[in-house]
Amino acid sequence: MRYIAAYLLLKIAGNESPSAADIAKVIQSVGIEVDKNRVDSLLSELSGKDINALIAEGTSKLASVPSGGGAVSAAPAAGGGGAPAADAEKKEEKEEEKEESDDDMGFGLFD
């Protein structure tokens, strides 16, 4: 990631064709050792390609990837099905309160 980030920084700064030395200079400026093989590999992969087109292509591919999100809980059925759910919630709340009091081991952050 650091090599492509350095490459993109150079492109944004106006360097139309960043060289291996340019990328190495950016990376070394933050105290990181440069792996010449990775820089050479990156430049060979990007040679002759438009970086903006590659970013647009990657963005469209990422749009099709599921991003996770939370699980959707089912709504309780109509009728008397809500009472067991309420009991379960009360038990969970009691367990959470117990866990919270155990975490501080008798003293708080600002005591």
ROTOR-654136 format. One line per field, with one value per residue: residue in one letter; z, x, y of N, C-alpha, C, O in turn. Coordinates in steps of 0.05 Angstrom, whole numbers, plus 32768, in hexadecimal, padded with zeros to 4 digits. Each point is the difference from the previous one (the first is absolute). Layout:
BEGIN
res <- [A/...];
n_pz <- [Z/...];
n_px <- [X/...];
n_py <- [Y/...];
ca_pz <- [Z/...];
ca_px <- [X/...];
ca_py <- [Y/...];
c_pz <- [Z/...];
c_px <- [X/...];
c_py <- [Y/...];
o_pz <- [Z/...];
o_px <- [X/...];
o_py <- [Y/...];
REM end
This chain:
BEGIN
res <- [M/R/Y/I/A/A/Y/L/L/L/K/I/A/G/N/E/S/P/S/A/A/D/I/A/K/V/I/Q/S/V/G/I/E/V/D/K/N/R/V/D/S/L/L/S/E/L/S/G/K/D/I/N/A/L/I/A/E/G/T/S/K/L/A/S/V/P/S/G/G/G/A/V/S/A/A/P/A/A/G/G/G/G/A/P/A/A/D/A/E/K/K/E/E/K/E/E/E/K/E/E/S/D/D/D/M/G/F/G/L/F/D];
n_pz <- [8000/801B/7FF4/800E/802A/8007/7FF7/801E/8022/7FF7/8003/8028/800C/7FED/8023/7FDB/800B/801C/8010/7FEA/7FDF/7FD9/7FE6/7FE5/7FDB/7FDF/7FE5/7FDF/7FE0/7FF1/7FE6/7FD8/8017/7FE8/7FF7/8000/801B/802B/800F/8008/8028/8025/8009/8015/802C/8015/7FFE/7FFA/802B/7FF0/8010/7FE3/7FDC/8007/7FFF/7FD9/7FEB/800D/7FEE/7FD5/7FFD/8005/7FD9/7FE7/800E/8007/8007/7FF0/8019/800A/8025/7FDC/801C/800B/7FDE/8026/800B/7FDB/8019/8007/7FD5/8006/800A/7FE3/7FDF/8008/7FFC/7FD7/7FF1/800E/7FEC/7FD9/8002/8008/7FDC/7FE6/800F/7FF9/7FD8/7FF9/8012/7FE3/7FE3/8015/7FFD/7FF3/7FD7/8013/7FDD/800C/8000];
n_px <- [8010/801E/8002/7FE2/8006/8021/7FF6/7FE8/8018/8017/7FE8/7FF8/8023/7FEB/8006/800D/8029/7FDE/8020/801B/8016/7FE9/7FFC/8022/8001/7FE3/800A/801D/7FE5/7FF2/8024/7FF0/8003/8022/7FD4/802D/8009/8002/8026/8023/7FFE/800D/802B/8012/7FFB/801E/8021/8008/800B/7FD7/801E/8002/801B/802C/800C/8006/8027/8025/8003/800E/802D/8016/7FFC/801F/8020/7FF9/7FDD/7FE9/8018/7FE3/8008/7FF0/7FF6/7FFF/7FE6/7FFD/8001/7FE7/7FF4/7FF5/7FFF/7FE0/7FDC/7FF5/7FE6/7FD5/7FE8/7FF3/7FDC/7FD8/7FF0/7FEB/7FD5/7FE1/7FF3/7FE1/7FD6/7FEB/7FEF/7FD9/7FDD/7FF1/7FE4/7FDC/7FEB/7FD8/8011/7FF9/7FE7/7FD5/8005];
n_py <- [7FE8/7FEB/7FD5/7FE1/7FF1/7FE2/7FD5/7FE8/7FEE/7FDA/7FD9/7FEF/7FE7/7FDD/7FE5/8017/800F/7FF6/801A/7FE4/8015/8004/7FDC/7FF5/8019/7FF4/7FDE/8009/8010/7FD8/8006/800A/7FD9/8010/7FF8/7FFD/7FDE/800C/8011/7FE5/7FEB/8016/8007/7FDD/8000/801A/7FE1/802C/8003/7FFB/801D/8022/7FF9/8008/802B/8014/7FF8/8017/8029/8002/7FFF/8027/8015/7FEC/801D/7FD4/801B/7FDE/801C/801F/7FEA/7FEC/8022/7FD5/800E/8018/7FD5/8000/8023/7FD4/8009/801E/7FE7/7FE0/8010/8004/7FDA/7FF4/8016/7FF0/7FDC/8007/800D/7FE0/7FE7/8013/7FFE/7FD9/7FF9/8015/7FEB/7FE1/8014/8011/7FD9/800F/7FFA/8029/8009/8008/7FD4];
ca_pz <- [8000/8003/7FE6/7FEF/800C/7FF8/7FE3/7FFD/800A/7FEC/7FEA/8009/8002/7FE6/7FF3/7FEE/7FFD/8017/7FFD/8018/8012/800C/8013/8017/800F/8010/8015/8013/800F/8019/800F/7FF9/7FEE/7FE6/7FF3/7FE4/7FF0/8000/7FF0/7FE4/7FF9/7FFD/7FE7/7FE9/7FFF/7FF9/7FE8/7FE9/8009/800C/801C/8005/7FF6/8013/8018/7FF9/7FFD/801B/800E/7FF7/800B/801D/8004/7FFF/8017/8018/8014/801B/800D/8017/7FFB/8004/8011/7FF8/8012/800D/7FF4/800D/8015/8019/7FFC/8009/801C/8004/7FF6/8014/8016/7FF7/8000/801B/8009/7FF3/800D/801A/7FFC/7FF8/8018/8010/7FF2/8003/801B/8003/7FF0/800D/8017/8019/7FFF/7FE6/7FF1/800C/801D];
ca_px <- [7FF0/800F/800C/7FEB/7FFA/8015/7FFC/7FE9/8008/8010/7FEF/7FF0/8012/8006/8013/7FF0/800C/8012/8015/8007/800F/7FED/7FF0/8012/8004/7FE8/7FFF/8017/7FFC/7FF2/8010/7FFA/8014/7FF3/8005/8003/7FF0/7FE4/7FFE/8003/7FE8/7FEA/8004/7FFB/7FE3/7FF3/800C/7FEE/7FE4/7FF6/7FF9/7FE4/7FF0/8003/7FF1/7FE3/7FFA/8000/7FE8/7FE9/8002/7FFA/7FE3/7FF2/8008/7FEF/8010/7FFB/7FE8/7FF5/7FEC/7FE6/7FF1/7FE5/7FEC/7FF0/7FE6/7FEA/7FF4/800E/801C/8012/8007/8019/8016/8004/800E/801C/800E/8005/8016/8019/8007/800B/801B/8012/8006/8013/8019/800B/800A/8018/8017/800F/800C/7FFD/800A/7FFA/8015/8007/8000];
ca_py <- [8018/8019/8006/800C/801A/8013/8005/8012/801B/800D/8007/8017/8017/800A/7FEF/7FEF/7FE6/7FFC/7FEB/7FF0/8011/8012/7FF1/7FFA/8019/8005/7FEC/8004/8019/7FFA/7FED/7FE4/7FF5/7FFA/7FE7/8006/7FED/8008/8018/7FF8/7FF1/8014/800F/7FEF/7FFB/8019/800D/8002/8001/8018/7FFB/8008/7FEA/7FE9/8006/7FFE/7FE3/7FF4/8009/7FF1/7FE5/8001/8005/7FE6/7FF1/8005/800F/7FF5/800B/7FF0/7FEC/800A/7FEE/7FFC/800C/7FEB/7FFA/800D/7FEF/7FFE/7FF9/8015/7FFE/7FF2/8011/8015/7FF3/7FFC/801A/8007/7FEF/800A/8019/7FFA/7FF5/8016/8010/7FF0/8001/801A/8004/7FEF/800A/8014/7FF3/800F/801B/800C/800D/801A/7FFE];
c_pz <- [8000/7FE5/7FED/800B/7FF8/7FE2/7FFC/800A/7FEB/7FE8/8007/8000/7FE5/7FF1/7FEE/7FFD/8017/7FFA/801A/8014/800E/8016/8019/8011/8012/8018/8015/8010/801A/800F/7FFB/7FEC/7FE7/7FF6/7FE2/7FEE/7FFF/7FF0/7FE3/7FF7/7FFC/7FE6/7FE7/7FFC/7FF5/7FE5/7FE9/8007/800C/801C/8006/7FF6/8012/8019/7FFB/7FFD/801B/8010/7FF8/800A/801D/8005/8001/8018/8017/8016/801D/800B/8016/7FF7/8006/8012/7FF7/8014/800D/7FF3/800F/8015/8019/7FFE/800B/801D/8004/7FF7/8015/8018/7FF9/8001/801D/800B/7FF4/800E/801C/7FFD/7FF8/8018/8012/7FF4/8004/801C/8005/7FF2/800F/8019/8019/8000/7FE4/7FF4/800D/801E/800B];
c_px <- [8011/800C/7FEB/7FF8/8014/7FFD/7FE9/8005/8010/7FEF/7FEF/8011/8009/8015/7FF1/800B/8014/8013/8004/800E/7FEC/7FF0/8011/8005/7FE9/7FFF/8015/7FFC/7FF1/800E/7FFB/8015/7FF1/8009/8000/7FF0/7FE3/7FFB/8001/7FE7/7FE8/8002/7FFC/7FE3/7FF1/800A/7FEB/7FE2/7FF9/7FF6/7FE3/7FED/8001/7FF0/7FE2/7FF8/7FFF/7FE8/7FE7/8000/7FF9/7FE2/7FF1/8007/7FEE/8011/7FFA/7FE6/7FF7/7FEC/7FE5/7FF1/7FE3/7FED/7FF0/7FE5/7FEA/7FF4/8012/801E/8014/800A/801B/8018/8006/800F/801D/8010/8006/8018/801B/8009/800C/801D/8013/8007/8014/801C/800E/800C/8019/8018/8011/800E/8000/800A/7FFC/8018/8009/8000/801B];
c_py <- [8019/8008/800D/801B/8015/8007/8014/801C/800F/8008/8019/8019/800A/7FF0/7FEC/7FE4/7FFB/7FE9/7FF1/8012/8014/7FF2/7FFA/8019/8006/7FED/8004/801A/7FFC/7FEA/7FE3/7FF7/7FF7/7FE5/8005/7FEE/8008/8019/7FF9/7FF1/8013/800F/7FEF/7FFA/8019/800C/7FFF/8001/801B/7FFB/8007/7FEB/7FE8/8004/7FFE/7FE3/7FF2/8009/7FF2/7FE3/8000/8004/7FE6/7FEF/8006/800E/7FF8/800C/7FEE/7FEC/800C/7FEC/7FFF/800D/7FE9/7FFD/800E/7FED/8000/7FFA/8014/7FFC/7FF1/8012/8016/7FF4/7FFC/801A/8008/7FF0/800A/801A/7FFB/7FF5/8016/8011/7FF2/8001/801B/8005/7FEF/800C/8014/7FF7/8012/801D/800B/800E/8019/8000/8009];
o_pz <- [7FF3/7FFB/7FF2/7FF1/7FFA/7FF9/7FF0/7FF4/7FFC/7FF5/7FF0/7FFB/7FFD/7FE9/800B/7FFA/7FFC/7FF7/8015/8018/8017/8015/8016/8018/8017/8016/8018/8015/8012/8013/8011/7FED/8001/8000/7FF4/7FEC/7FEB/7FF2/7FF0/7FE9/7FED/7FF1/7FEC/7FEA/7FF2/7FF7/7FFA/7FEE/800C/8004/8010/800D/8004/800B/8010/8009/8005/800F/8011/8005/800A/8015/800C/8003/8006/8005/8013/7FF8/8004/7FEB/8014/7FFA/7FF7/8018/7FF3/7FF5/8018/7FFC/8006/8013/8002/8007/8010/800D/8005/800C/8011/8007/8005/800E/800E/8004/8007/8010/8009/8002/800A/800E/8004/8002/8010/8008/7FFC/800C/8010/8013/7FEC/800C/8000/800D/8019];
o_px <- [7FF9/8004/8006/7FFA/7FF9/8004/8002/7FF7/7FFC/8004/7FFD/7FF6/800D/8006/7FF4/7FF1/8019/7FF9/7FF4/7FFB/8003/7FFB/7FF7/8001/8004/7FFB/7FFB/800B/8000/7FF4/8006/8006/7FEA/8017/7FEB/7FF5/7FF3/7FEC/7FF0/7FF7/7FF1/7FED/7FF5/7FF6/7FEC/7FF4/7FF5/7FEF/8010/7FEE/7FF4/7FEB/7FEC/7FF4/7FF1/7FEA/7FEE/7FF5/7FEF/7FEB/7FF3/7FF6/7FEB/7FF3/7FFC/8017/8008/7FEA/800A/7FF4/7FFC/7FFE/7FF5/8005/7FFB/7FF5/8003/8001/800C/800C/8017/8015/8010/8016/8017/8011/8012/8017/8016/8011/8014/8018/8014/8011/8017/8017/8012/8013/8018/8015/8011/8017/8018/8010/8013/7FFC/8001/8016/8018/7FFE/8004];
o_py <- [8014/8018/8014/8012/8016/8017/8013/8014/8018/8016/8012/8016/8015/8006/7FEE/7FED/8003/7FEB/8007/7FFD/8006/800C/8003/7FFE/8008/8009/7FFD/8003/8011/7FF4/7FEF/800E/7FF5/7FF8/8003/8008/7FFD/8002/800A/8004/7FFD/8003/800A/7FFE/7FFD/8014/7FEB/7FFE/800D/7FF0/7FF2/7FFA/7FF3/7FEE/7FF5/7FF8/7FF0/7FF0/7FF9/7FF5/7FED/7FF8/7FFF/7FEA/8018/7FF8/800D/7FF7/7FEA/8002/800E/7FE9/8014/7FFE/7FEC/8013/8005/7FE8/8015/7FF8/7FF9/800B/8009/7FFF/8006/800D/8004/8000/800B/800B/8001/8004/800D/8007/8000/8008/800D/8004/8001/800C/8008/7FFB/8000/800E/8000/800E/7FF1/8001/8007/8015/8000];
REM end
